[in-house]
Amino acid sequence: MSNYIIKPMQTESEMDGKGHVHYQSYQEAYTGLMDAEYLSSMSEKSVRKSPTNGRKTFWLLRMERK
């Protein structure tokens, strides 16, 4: 069984995880739909550097397995 927790993103690990998901989802979802030069200019490092995009609070859903 799994428990789900909705909470503010706080730790470096949570920010890195959000950055990874953001980067990977853009690469997979928009290849062939967006300009290839724009997608190739993105780097996972740059996305991870600013994971909240200027928001004060960014919420995340975390799954915990028992």
Buried (B, 14 or more C-beta within 10 A) or exposed (E): EEEEEEEEBEEEEBBEBBBBEBBEEBEEEBEEEEEEEEBEEBEBEEBBEEBEEEEEEBEBEEEEEE
